[in-house]
Amino acid sequence: MDQVVEFLVSAAILVGGVFALVGSIGLARLPDFYLRLHGPTKASTLGVGGTILASLLFFSWQERALQLQEVLIALFLFITAPVSAHMLAKAAMHRDLKRREDTRGRPWKQ
């Protein structure tokens, strides 16, 4: 059974690392603030979520009890990440931040 848990922890860390890497590449490569905001918000949240899931599995298996700290961290992360991204996007809209010409949809311009 230890090998199964080790495999699950390794898989969760690997998946979390891949999502975090994709989010980082998106932050560096995307040309527009709005596009740069989208990539890391979605991918990095899943990356940190995978890492926290690995931590939850590992420490719950070691202690033979559910570790509440990891659950609270994941809950906090999944609540605050979309809210902060929304606030950043809204501030950029109000400041009329430059965007690419091919950006579709401008709901703030009537």
Phi and psi restraints in degrees (range 20) as a CNS / XPLOR table:
assign (resid 1 and name C) (resid 2 and name N)
       (resid 2 and name CA) (resid 2 and name C) 1.0 -62.4 20.0 2
assign (resid 2 and name N) (resid 2 and name CA)
       (resid 2 and name C) (resid 3 and name N) 1.0 -36.4 20.0 2
assign (resid 2 and name C) (resid 3 and name N)
       (resid 3 and name CA) (resid 3 and name C) 1.0 -67.9 20.0 2
assign (resid 3 and name N) (resid 3 and name CA)
       (resid 3 and name C) (resid 4 and name N) 1.0 -33.6 20.0 2
assign (resid 3 and name C) (resid 4 and name N)
       (resid 4 and name CA) (resid 4 and name C) 1.0 -65.7 20.0 2
assign (resid 4 and name N) (resid 4 and name CA)
       (resid 4 and name C) (resid 5 and name N) 1.0 -44.7 20.0 2
assign (resid 4 and name C) (resid 5 and name N)
       (resid 5 and name CA) (resid 5 and name C) 1.0 -65.5 20.0 2
assign (resid 5 and name N) (resid 5 and name CA)
       (resid 5 and name C) (resid 6 and name N) 1.0 -42.5 20.0 2
assign (resid 5 and name C) (resid 6 and name N)
       (resid 6 and name CA) (resid 6 and name C) 1.0 -61.4 20.0 2
assign (resid 6 and name N) (resid 6 and name CA)
       (resid 6 and name C) (resid 7 and name N) 1.0 -40.0 20.0 2
assign (resid 6 and name C) (resid 7 and name N)
       (resid 7 and name CA) (resid 7 and name C) 1.0 -64.4 20.0 2
assign (resid 7 and name N) (resid 7 and name CA)
       (resid 7 and name C) (resid 8 and name N) 1.0 -44.2 20.0 2
assign (resid 7 and name C) (resid 8 and name N)
       (resid 8 and name CA) (resid 8 and name C) 1.0 -64.0 20.0 2
assign (resid 8 and name N) (resid 8 and name CA)
       (resid 8 and name C) (resid 9 and name N) 1.0 -42.0 20.0 2
assign (resid 8 and name C) (resid 9 and name N)
       (resid 9 and name CA) (resid 9 and name C) 1.0 -64.1 20.0 2
assign (resid 9 and name N) (resid 9 and name CA)
       (resid 9 and name C) (resid 10 and name N) 1.0 -44.1 20.0 2
assign (resid 9 and name C) (resid 10 and name N)
       (resid 10 and name CA) (resid 10 and name C) 1.0 -63.3 20.0 2
assign (resid 10 and name N) (resid 10 and name CA)
       (resid 10 and name C) (resid 11 and name N) 1.0 -41.2 20.0 2
assign (resid 10 and name C) (resid 11 and name N)
       (resid 11 and name CA) (resid 11 and name C) 1.0 -65.0 20.0 2
assign (resid 11 and name N) (resid 11 and name CA)
       (resid 11 and name C) (resid 12 and name N) 1.0 -41.4 20.0 2
assign (resid 11 and name C) (resid 12 and name N)
       (resid 12 and name CA) (resid 12 and name C) 1.0 -65.9 20.0 2
assign (resid 12 and name N) (resid 12 and name CA)
       (resid 12 and name C) (resid 13 and name N) 1.0 -39.6 20.0 2
assign (resid 12 and name C) (resid 13 and name N)
       (resid 13 and name CA) (resid 13 and name C) 1.0 -66.0 20.0 2
assign (resid 13 and name N) (resid 13 and name CA)
       (resid 13 and name C) (resid 14 and name N) 1.0 -41.6 20.0 2
assign (resid 13 and name C) (resid 14 and name N)
       (resid 14 and name CA) (resid 14 and name C) 1.0 -65.1 20.0 2
assign (resid 14 and name N) (resid 14 and name CA)
       (resid 14 and name C) (resid 15 and name N) 1.0 -44.9 20.0 2
assign (resid 14 and name C) (resid 15 and name N)
       (resid 15 and name CA) (resid 15 and name C) 1.0 -64.1 20.0 2
assign (resid 15 and name N) (resid 15 and name CA)
       (resid 15 and name C) (resid 16 and name N) 1.0 -43.0 20.0 2
assign (resid 15 and name C) (resid 16 and name N)
       (resid 16 and name CA) (resid 16 and name C) 1.0 -62.6 20.0 2
assign (resid 16 and name N) (resid 16 and name CA)
       (resid 16 and name C) (resid 17 and name N) 1.0 -39.6 20.0 2
assign (resid 16 and name C) (resid 17 and name N)
       (resid 17 and name CA) (resid 17 and name C) 1.0 -66.0 20.0 2
assign (resid 17 and name N) (resid 17 and name CA)
       (resid 17 and name C) (resid 18 and name N) 1.0 -38.7 20.0 2
assign (resid 17 and name C) (resid 18 and name N)
       (resid 18 and name CA) (resid 18 and name C) 1.0 -65.7 20.0 2
assign (resid 18 and name N) (resid 18 and name CA)
       (resid 18 and name C) (resid 19 and name N) 1.0 -43.9 20.0 2
assign (resid 18 and name C) (resid 19 and name N)
       (resid 19 and name CA) (resid 19 and name C) 1.0 -64.0 20.0 2
assign (resid 19 and name N) (resid 19 and name CA)
       (resid 19 and name C) (resid 20 and name N) 1.0 -41.1 20.0 2
assign (resid 19 and name C) (resid 20 and name N)
       (resid 20 and name CA) (resid 20 and name C) 1.0 -64.0 20.0 2
assign (resid 20 and name N) (resid 20 and name CA)
       (resid 20 and name C) (resid 21 and name N) 1.0 -38.0 20.0 2
assign (resid 20 and name C) (resid 21 and name N)
       (resid 21 and name CA) (resid 21 and name C) 1.0 -65.2 20.0 2
assign (resid 21 and name N) (resid 21 and name CA)
       (resid 21 and name C) (resid 22 and name N) 1.0 -43.8 20.0 2
assign (resid 21 and name C) (resid 22 and name N)
       (resid 22 and name CA) (resid 22 and name C) 1.0 -62.6 20.0 2
assign (resid 22 and name N) (resid 22 and name CA)
       (resid 22 and name C) (resid 23 and name N) 1.0 -41.1 20.0 2
assign (resid 22 and name C) (resid 23 and name N)
       (resid 23 and name CA) (resid 23 and name C) 1.0 -63.8 20.0 2
assign (resid 23 and name N) (resid 23 and name CA)
       (resid 23 and name C) (resid 24 and name N) 1.0 -38.6 20.0 2
assign (resid 23 and name C) (resid 24 and name N)
       (resid 24 and name CA) (resid 24 and name C) 1.0 -67.9 20.0 2
assign (resid 24 and name N) (resid 24 and name CA)
       (resid 24 and name C) (resid 25 and name N) 1.0 -41.2 20.0 2
assign (resid 24 and name C) (resid 25 and name N)
       (resid 25 and name CA) (resid 25 and name C) 1.0 -64.6 20.0 2
assign (resid 25 and name N) (resid 25 and name CA)
       (resid 25 and name C) (resid 26 and name N) 1.0 -39.8 20.0 2
assign (resid 25 and name C) (resid 26 and name N)
       (resid 26 and name CA) (resid 26 and name C) 1.0 -62.2 20.0 2
assign (resid 26 and name N) (resid 26 and name CA)
       (resid 26 and name C) (resid 27 and name N) 1.0 -38.5 20.0 2
assign (resid 26 and name C) (resid 27 and name N)
       (resid 27 and name CA) (resid 27 and name C) 1.0 -64.6 20.0 2
assign (resid 27 and name N) (resid 27 and name CA)
       (resid 27 and name C) (resid 28 and name N) 1.0 -38.8 20.0 2
assign (resid 27 and name C) (resid 28 and name N)
       (resid 28 and name CA) (resid 28 and name C) 1.0 -80.0 20.0 2
assign (resid 28 and name N) (resid 28 and name CA)
       (resid 28 and name C) (resid 29 and name N) 1.0 -33.1 20.0 2
assign (resid 28 and name C) (resid 29 and name N)
       (resid 29 and name CA) (resid 29 and name C) 1.0 -97.8 20.0 2
assign (resid 29 and name N) (resid 29 and name CA)
       (resid 29 and name C) (resid 30 and name N) 1.0 -25.3 20.0 2
assign (resid 29 and name C) (resid 30 and name N)
       (resid 30 and name CA) (resid 30 and name C) 1.0 -74.4 20.0 2
assign (resid 30 and name N) (resid 30 and name CA)
       (resid 30 and name C) (resid 31 and name N) 1.0 142.6 20.0 2
assign (resid 30 and name C) (resid 31 and name N)
       (resid 31 and name CA) (resid 31 and name C) 1.0 -85.9 20.0 2
assign (resid 31 and name N) (resid 31 and name CA)
       (resid 31 and name C) (resid 32 and name N) 1.0 -20.4 20.0 2
assign (resid 31 and name C) (resid 32 and name N)
       (resid 32 and name CA) (resid 32 and name C) 1.0 -116.7 20.0 2
assign (resid 32 and name N) (resid 32 and name CA)
       (resid 32 and name C) (resid 33 and name N) 1.0 150.6 20.0 2
assign (resid 32 and name C) (resid 33 and name N)
       (resid 33 and name CA) (resid 33 and name C) 1.0 -58.9 20.0 2
assign (resid 33 and name N) (resid 33 and name CA)
       (resid 33 and name C) (resid 34 and name N) 1.0 -42.8 20.0 2
assign (resid 33 and name C) (resid 34 and name N)
       (resid 34 and name CA) (resid 34 and name C) 1.0 -66.3 20.0 2
assign (resid 34 and name N) (resid 34 and name CA)
       (resid 34 and name C) (resid 35 and name N) 1.0 -39.3 20.0 2
assign (resid 34 and name C) (resid 35 and name N)
       (resid 35 and name CA) (resid 35 and name C) 1.0 -69.5 20.0 2
assign (resid 35 and name N) (resid 35 and name CA)
       (resid 35 and name C) (resid 36 and name N) 1.0 -39.6 20.0 2
assign (resid 35 and name C) (resid 36 and name N)
       (resid 36 and name CA) (resid 36 and name C) 1.0 -64.8 20.0 2
assign (resid 36 and name N) (resid 36 and name CA)
       (resid 36 and name C) (resid 37 and name N) 1.0 -31.2 20.0 2
assign (resid 36 and name C) (resid 37 and name N)
       (resid 37 and name CA) (resid 37 and name C) 1.0 -70.7 20.0 2
assign (resid 37 and name N) (resid 37 and name CA)
       (resid 37 and name C) (resid 38 and name N) 1.0 -36.9 20.0 2
assign (resid 37 and name C) (resid 38 and name N)
       (resid 38 and name CA) (resid 38 and name C) 1.0 -68.3 20.0 2
assign (resid 38 and name N) (resid 38 and name CA)
       (resid 38 and name C) (resid 39 and name N) 1.0 -47.6 20.0 2
assign (resid 38 and name C) (resid 39 and name N)
       (resid 39 and name CA) (resid 39 and name C) 1.0 -59.3 20.0 2
assign (resid 39 and name N) (resid 39 and name CA)
       (resid 39 and name C) (resid 40 and name N) 1.0 -58.0 20.0 2
assign (resid 39 and name C) (resid 40 and name N)
       (resid 40 and name CA) (resid 40 and name C) 1.0 -67.4 20.0 2
assign (resid 40 and name N) (resid 40 and name CA)
       (resid 40 and name C) (resid 41 and name N) 1.0 -31.0 20.0 2
assign (resid 40 and name C) (resid 41 and name N)
       (resid 41 and name CA) (resid 41 and name C) 1.0 -63.8 20.0 2
assign (resid 41 and name N) (resid 41 and name CA)
       (resid 41 and name C) (resid 42 and name N) 1.0 -47.6 20.0 2
assign (resid 41 and name C) (resid 42 and name N)
       (resid 42 and name CA) (resid 42 and name C) 1.0 -74.9 20.0 2
assign (resid 42 and name N) (resid 42 and name CA)
       (resid 42 and name C) (resid 43 and name N) 1.0 -53.2 20.0 2
assign (resid 42 and name C) (resid 43 and name N)
       (resid 43 and name CA) (resid 43 and name C) 1.0 -71.2 20.0 2
assign (resid 43 and name N) (resid 43 and name CA)
       (resid 43 and name C) (resid 44 and name N) 1.0 -40.9 20.0 2
assign (resid 43 and name C) (resid 44 and name N)
       (resid 44 and name CA) (resid 44 and name C) 1.0 -70.8 20.0 2
assign (resid 44 and name N) (resid 44 and name CA)
       (resid 44 and name C) (resid 45 and name N) 1.0 -31.7 20.0 2
assign (resid 44 and name C) (resid 45 and name N)
       (resid 45 and name CA) (resid 45 and name C) 1.0 -62.3 20.0 2
assign (resid 45 and name N) (resid 45 and name CA)
       (resid 45 and name C) (resid 46 and name N) 1.0 -43.4 20.0 2
assign (resid 45 and name C) (resid 46 and name N)
       (resid 46 and name CA) (resid 46 and name C) 1.0 -68.5 20.0 2
assign (resid 46 and name N) (resid 46 and name CA)
       (resid 46 and name C) (resid 47 and name N) 1.0 -34.2 20.0 2
assign (resid 46 and name C) (resid 47 and name N)
       (resid 47 and name CA) (resid 47 and name C) 1.0 -64.3 20.0 2
assign (resid 47 and name N) (resid 47 and name CA)
       (resid 47 and name C) (resid 48 and name N) 1.0 -47.7 20.0 2
assign (resid 47 and name C) (resid 48 and name N)
       (resid 48 and name CA) (resid 48 and name C) 1.0 -67.5 20.0 2
assign (resid 48 and name N) (resid 48 and name CA)
       (resid 48 and name C) (resid 49 and name N) 1.0 -35.0 20.0 2
assign (resid 48 and name C) (resid 49 and name N)
       (resid 49 and name CA) (resid 49 and name C) 1.0 -61.9 20.0 2
assign (resid 49 and name N) (resid 49 and name CA)
       (resid 49 and name C) (resid 50 and name N) 1.0 -40.5 20.0 2
assign (resid 49 and name C) (resid 50 and name N)
       (resid 50 and name CA) (resid 50 and name C) 1.0 -65.5 20.0 2
assign (resid 50 and name N) (resid 50 and name CA)
       (resid 50 and name C) (resid 51 and name N) 1.0 -39.6 20.0 2
assign (resid 50 and name C) (resid 51 and name N)
       (resid 51 and name CA) (resid 51 and name C) 1.0 -66.9 20.0 2
assign (resid 51 and name N) (resid 51 and name CA)
       (resid 51 and name C) (resid 52 and name N) 1.0 -40.6 20.0 2
assign (resid 51 and name C) (resid 52 and name N)
       (resid 52 and name CA) (resid 52 and name C) 1.0 -67.3 20.0 2
assign (resid 52 and name N) (resid 52 and name CA)
       (resid 52 and name C) (resid 53 and name N) 1.0 -37.2 20.0 2
assign (resid 52 and name C) (resid 53 and name N)
       (resid 53 and name CA) (resid 53 and name C) 1.0 -61.9 20.0 2
assign (resid 53 and name N) (resid 53 and name CA)
       (resid 53 and name C) (resid 54 and name N) 1.0 -41.2 20.0 2
assign (resid 53 and name C) (resid 54 and name N)
       (resid 54 and name CA) (resid 54 and name C) 1.0 -62.5 20.0 2
assign (resid 54 and name N) (resid 54 and name CA)
       (resid 54 and name C) (resid 55 and name N) 1.0 -42.9 20.0 2
assign (resid 54 and name C) (resid 55 and name N)
       (resid 55 and name CA) (resid 55 and name C) 1.0 -63.4 20.0 2
assign (resid 55 and name N) (resid 55 and name CA)
       (resid 55 and name C) (resid 56 and name N) 1.0 -41.2 20.0 2
assign (resid 55 and name C) (resid 56 and name N)
       (resid 56 and name CA) (resid 56 and name C) 1.0 -61.0 20.0 2
assign (resid 56 and name N) (resid 56 and name CA)
       (resid 56 and name C) (resid 57 and name N) 1.0 -46.6 20.0 2
assign (resid 56 and name C) (resid 57 and name N)
       (resid 57 and name CA) (resid 57 and name C) 1.0 -63.0 20.0 2
assign (resid 57 and name N) (resid 57 and name CA)
       (resid 57 and name C) (resid 58 and name N) 1.0 -46.2 20.0 2
assign (resid 57 and name C) (resid 58 and name N)
       (resid 58 and name CA) (resid 58 and name C) 1.0 -64.0 20.0 2
assign (resid 58 and name N) (resid 58 and name CA)
       (resid 58 and name C) (resid 59 and name N) 1.0 -52.4 20.0 2
assign (resid 58 and name C) (resid 59 and name N)
       (resid 59 and name CA) (resid 59 and name C) 1.0 -74.1 20.0 2
assign (resid 59 and name N) (resid 59 and name CA)
       (resid 59 and name C) (resid 60 and name N) 1.0 -29.0 20.0 2
assign (resid 59 and name C) (resid 60 and name N)
       (resid 60 and name CA) (resid 60 and name C) 1.0 -67.9 20.0 2
assign (resid 60 and name N) (resid 60 and name CA)
       (resid 60 and name C) (resid 61 and name N) 1.0 -36.8 20.0 2
assign (resid 60 and name C) (resid 61 and name N)
       (resid 61 and name CA) (resid 61 and name C) 1.0 -70.1 20.0 2
assign (resid 61 and name N) (resid 61 and name CA)
       (resid 61 and name C) (resid 62 and name N) 1.0 -40.2 20.0 2
assign (resid 61 and name C) (resid 62 and name N)
       (resid 62 and name CA) (resid 62 and name C) 1.0 -66.1 20.0 2
assign (resid 62 and name N) (resid 62 and name CA)
       (resid 62 and name C) (resid 63 and name N) 1.0 -42.3 20.0 2
assign (resid 62 and name C) (resid 63 and name N)
       (resid 63 and name CA) (resid 63 and name C) 1.0 -91.5 20.0 2
assign (resid 63 and name N) (resid 63 and name CA)
       (resid 63 and name C) (resid 64 and name N) 1.0 -10.2 20.0 2
assign (resid 63 and name C) (resid 64 and name N)
       (resid 64 and name CA) (resid 64 and name C) 1.0 61.7 20.0 2
assign (resid 64 and name N) (resid 64 and name CA)
       (resid 64 and name C) (resid 65 and name N) 1.0 30.8 20.0 2
assign (resid 64 and name C) (resid 65 and name N)
       (resid 65 and name CA) (resid 65 and name C) 1.0 -154.1 20.0 2
assign (resid 65 and name N) (resid 65 and name CA)
       (resid 65 and name C) (resid 66 and name N) 1.0 151.1 20.0 2
assign (resid 65 and name C) (resid 66 and name N)
       (resid 66 and name CA) (resid 66 and name C) 1.0 -65.2 20.0 2
assign (resid 66 and name N) (resid 66 and name CA)
       (resid 66 and name C) (resid 67 and name N) 1.0 131.2 20.0 2
assign (resid 66 and name C) (resid 67 and name N)
       (resid 67 and name CA) (resid 67 and name C) 1.0 -92.0 20.0 2
assign (resid 67 and name N) (resid 67 and name CA)
       (resid 67 and name C) (resid 68 and name N) 1.0 111.9 20.0 2
assign (resid 67 and name C) (resid 68 and name N)
       (resid 68 and name CA) (resid 68 and name C) 1.0 -72.4 20.0 2
assign (resid 68 and name N) (resid 68 and name CA)
       (resid 68 and name C) (resid 69 and name N) 1.0 -26.3 20.0 2
assign (resid 68 and name C) (resid 69 and name N)
       (resid 69 and name CA) (resid 69 and name C) 1.0 -60.5 20.0 2
assign (resid 69 and name N) (resid 69 and name CA)
       (resid 69 and name C) (resid 70 and name N) 1.0 -44.4 20.0 2
assign (resid 69 and name C) (resid 70 and name N)
       (resid 70 and name CA) (resid 70 and name C) 1.0 -66.3 20.0 2
assign (resid 70 and name N) (resid 70 and name CA)
       (resid 70 and name C) (resid 71 and name N) 1.0 -36.6 20.0 2
assign (resid 70 and name C) (resid 71 and name N)
       (resid 71 and name CA) (resid 71 and name C) 1.0 -64.0 20.0 2
assign (resid 71 and name N) (resid 71 and name CA)
       (resid 71 and name C) (resid 72 and name N) 1.0 -42.6 20.0 2
assign (resid 71 and name C) (resid 72 and name N)
       (resid 72 and name CA) (resid 72 and name C) 1.0 -67.1 20.0 2
assign (resid 72 and name N) (resid 72 and name CA)
       (resid 72 and name C) (resid 73 and name N) 1.0 -37.5 20.0 2
assign (resid 72 and name C) (resid 73 and name N)
       (resid 73 and name CA) (resid 73 and name C) 1.0 -63.9 20.0 2
assign (resid 73 and name N) (resid 73 and name CA)
       (resid 73 and name C) (resid 74 and name N) 1.0 -45.3 20.0 2
assign (resid 73 and name C) (resid 74 and name N)
       (resid 74 and name CA) (resid 74 and name C) 1.0 -63.5 20.0 2
assign (resid 74 and name N) (resid 74 and name CA)
       (resid 74 and name C) (resid 75 and name N) 1.0 -42.2 20.0 2
assign (resid 74 and name C) (resid 75 and name N)
       (resid 75 and name CA) (resid 75 and name C) 1.0 -61.5 20.0 2
assign (resid 75 and name N) (resid 75 and name CA)
       (resid 75 and name C) (resid 76 and name N) 1.0 -45.9 20.0 2
assign (resid 75 and name C) (resid 76 and name N)
       (resid 76 and name CA) (resid 76 and name C) 1.0 -61.1 20.0 2
assign (resid 76 and name N) (resid 76 and name CA)
       (resid 76 and name C) (resid 77 and name N) 1.0 -43.0 20.0 2
assign (resid 76 and name C) (resid 77 and name N)
       (resid 77 and name CA) (resid 77 and name C) 1.0 -63.8 20.0 2
assign (resid 77 and name N) (resid 77 and name CA)
       (resid 77 and name C) (resid 78 and name N) 1.0 -46.8 20.0 2
assign (resid 77 and name C) (resid 78 and name N)
       (resid 78 and name CA) (resid 78 and name C) 1.0 -73.1 20.0 2
assign (resid 78 and name N) (resid 78 and name CA)
       (resid 78 and name C) (resid 79 and name N) 1.0 -16.2 20.0 2
assign (resid 78 and name C) (resid 79 and name N)
       (resid 79 and name CA) (resid 79 and name C) 1.0 -88.5 20.0 2
assign (resid 79 and name N) (resid 79 and name CA)
       (resid 79 and name C) (resid 80 and name N) 1.0 -43.4 20.0 2
assign (resid 79 and name C) (resid 80 and name N)
       (resid 80 and name CA) (resid 80 and name C) 1.0 -81.5 20.0 2
assign (resid 80 and name N) (resid 80 and name CA)
       (resid 80 and name C) (resid 81 and name N) 1.0 -30.4 20.0 2
assign (resid 80 and name C) (resid 81 and name N)
       (resid 81 and name CA) (resid 81 and name C) 1.0 -63.1 20.0 2
assign (resid 81 and name N) (resid 81 and name CA)
       (resid 81 and name C) (resid 82 and name N) 1.0 -49.0 20.0 2
assign (resid 81 and name C) (resid 82 and name N)
       (resid 82 and name CA) (resid 82 and name C) 1.0 -66.3 20.0 2
assign (resid 82 and name N) (resid 82 and name CA)
       (resid 82 and name C) (resid 83 and name N) 1.0 -34.0 20.0 2
assign (resid 82 and name C) (resid 83 and name N)
       (resid 83 and name CA) (resid 83 and name C) 1.0 -66.6 20.0 2
assign (resid 83 and name N) (resid 83 and name CA)
       (resid 83 and name C) (resid 84 and name N) 1.0 -44.1 20.0 2
assign (resid 83 and name C) (resid 84 and name N)
       (resid 84 and name CA) (resid 84 and name C) 1.0 -67.2 20.0 2
assign (resid 84 and name N) (resid 84 and name CA)
       (resid 84 and name C) (resid 85 and name N) 1.0 -38.0 20.0 2
assign (resid 84 and name C) (resid 85 and name N)
       (resid 85 and name CA) (resid 85 and name C) 1.0 -63.7 20.0 2
assign (resid 85 and name N) (resid 85 and name CA)
       (resid 85 and name C) (resid 86 and name N) 1.0 -40.1 20.0 2
assign (resid 85 and name C) (resid 86 and name N)
       (resid 86 and name CA) (resid 86 and name C) 1.0 -63.7 20.0 2
assign (resid 86 and name N) (resid 86 and name CA)
       (resid 86 and name C) (resid 87 and name N) 1.0 -42.5 20.0 2
assign (resid 86 and name C) (resid 87 and name N)
       (resid 87 and name CA) (resid 87 and name C) 1.0 -65.0 20.0 2
assign (resid 87 and name N) (resid 87 and name CA)
       (resid 87 and name C) (resid 88 and name N) 1.0 -40.3 20.0 2
assign (resid 87 and name C) (resid 88 and name N)
       (resid 88 and name CA) (resid 88 and name C) 1.0 -64.7 20.0 2
assign (resid 88 and name N) (resid 88 and name CA)
       (resid 88 and name C) (resid 89 and name N) 1.0 -43.0 20.0 2
assign (resid 88 and name C) (resid 89 and name N)
       (resid 89 and name CA) (resid 89 and name C) 1.0 -65.1 20.0 2
assign (resid 89 and name N) (resid 89 and name CA)
       (resid 89 and name C) (resid 90 and name N) 1.0 -40.1 20.0 2
assign (resid 89 and name C) (resid 90 and name N)
       (resid 90 and name CA) (resid 90 and name C) 1.0 -66.2 20.0 2
assign (resid 90 and name N) (resid 90 and name CA)
       (resid 90 and name C) (resid 91 and name N) 1.0 -40.6 20.0 2
assign (resid 90 and name C) (resid 91 and name N)
       (resid 91 and name CA) (resid 91 and name C) 1.0 -64.4 20.0 2
assign (resid 91 and name N) (resid 91 and name CA)
       (resid 91 and name C) (resid 92 and name N) 1.0 -38.9 20.0 2
assign (resid 91 and name C) (resid 92 and name N)
       (resid 92 and name CA) (resid 92 and name C) 1.0 -66.3 20.0 2
assign (resid 92 and name N) (resid 92 and name CA)
       (resid 92 and name C) (resid 93 and name N) 1.0 -36.8 20.0 2
assign (resid 92 and name C) (resid 93 and name N)
       (resid 93 and name CA) (resid 93 and name C) 1.0 -65.1 20.0 2
assign (resid 93 and name N) (resid 93 and name CA)
       (resid 93 and name C) (resid 94 and name N) 1.0 -42.9 20.0 2
assign (resid 93 and name C) (resid 94 and name N)
       (resid 94 and name CA) (resid 94 and name C) 1.0 -69.2 20.0 2
assign (resid 94 and name N) (resid 94 and name CA)
       (resid 94 and name C) (resid 95 and name N) 1.0 -30.0 20.0 2
assign (resid 94 and name C) (resid 95 and name N)
       (resid 95 and name CA) (resid 95 and name C) 1.0 -84.6 20.0 2
assign (resid 95 and name N) (resid 95 and name CA)
       (resid 95 and name C) (resid 96 and name N) 1.0 -1.6 20.0 2
assign (resid 95 and name C) (resid 96 and name N)
       (resid 96 and name CA) (resid 96 and name C) 1.0 54.1 20.0 2
assign (resid 96 and name N) (resid 96 and name CA)
       (resid 96 and name C) (resid 97 and name N) 1.0 52.6 20.0 2
assign (resid 96 and name C) (resid 97 and name N)
       (resid 97 and name CA) (resid 97 and name C) 1.0 -64.1 20.0 2
assign (resid 97 and name N) (resid 97 and name CA)
       (resid 97 and name C) (resid 98 and name N) 1.0 141.5 20.0 2
assign (resid 97 and name C) (resid 98 and name N)
       (resid 98 and name CA) (resid 98 and name C) 1.0 -62.1 20.0 2
assign (resid 98 and name N) (resid 98 and name CA)
       (resid 98 and name C) (resid 99 and name N) 1.0 143.5 20.0 2
assign (resid 98 and name C) (resid 99 and name N)
       (resid 99 and name CA) (resid 99 and name C) 1.0 -136.6 20.0 2
assign (resid 99 and name N) (resid 99 and name CA)
       (resid 99 and name C) (resid 100 and name N) 1.0 167.6 20.0 2
assign (resid 99 and name C) (resid 100 and name N)
       (resid 100 and name CA) (resid 100 and name C) 1.0 -67.7 20.0 2
assign (resid 100 and name N) (resid 100 and name CA)
       (resid 100 and name C) (resid 101 and name N) 1.0 153.8 20.0 2
assign (resid 100 and name C) (resid 101 and name N)
       (resid 101 and name CA) (resid 101 and name C) 1.0 -68.0 20.0 2
assign (resid 101 and name N) (resid 101 and name CA)
       (resid 101 and name C) (resid 102 and name N) 1.0 -29.8 20.0 2
assign (resid 101 and name C) (resid 102 and name N)
       (resid 102 and name CA) (resid 102 and name C) 1.0 -89.2 20.0 2
assign (resid 102 and name N) (resid 102 and name CA)
       (resid 102 and name C) (resid 103 and name N) 1.0 11.8 20.0 2
assign (resid 102 and name C) (resid 103 and name N)
       (resid 103 and name CA) (resid 103 and name C) 1.0 -68.6 20.0 2
assign (resid 103 and name N) (resid 103 and name CA)
       (resid 103 and name C) (resid 104 and name N) 1.0 124.8 20.0 2
assign (resid 103 and name C) (resid 104 and name N)
       (resid 104 and name CA) (resid 104 and name C) 1.0 -89.4 20.0 2
assign (resid 104 and name N) (resid 104 and name CA)
       (resid 104 and name C) (resid 105 and name N) 1.0 147.1 20.0 2
assign (resid 104 and name C) (resid 105 and name N)
       (resid 105 and name CA) (resid 105 and name C) 1.0 75.2 20.0 2
assign (resid 105 and name N) (resid 105 and name CA)
       (resid 105 and name C) (resid 106 and name N) 1.0 120.5 20.0 2
assign (resid 105 and name C) (resid 106 and name N)
       (resid 106 and name CA) (resid 106 and name C) 1.0 -133.4 20.0 2
assign (resid 106 and name N) (resid 106 and name CA)
       (resid 106 and name C) (resid 107 and name N) 1.0 77.3 20.0 2
assign (resid 106 and name C) (resid 107 and name N)
       (resid 107 and name CA) (resid 107 and name C) 1.0 -68.2 20.0 2
assign (resid 107 and name N) (resid 107 and name CA)
       (resid 107 and name C) (resid 108 and name N) 1.0 -17.1 20.0 2
assign (resid 107 and name C) (resid 108 and name N)
       (resid 108 and name CA) (resid 108 and name C) 1.0 -85.0 20.0 2
assign (resid 108 and name N) (resid 108 and name CA)
       (resid 108 and name C) (resid 109 and name N) 1.0 -10.4 20.0 2
assign (resid 108 and name C) (resid 109 and name N)
       (resid 109 and name CA) (resid 109 and name C) 1.0 -104.6 20.0 2
assign (resid 109 and name N) (resid 109 and name CA)
       (resid 109 and name C) (resid 110 and name N) 1.0 119.6 20.0 2
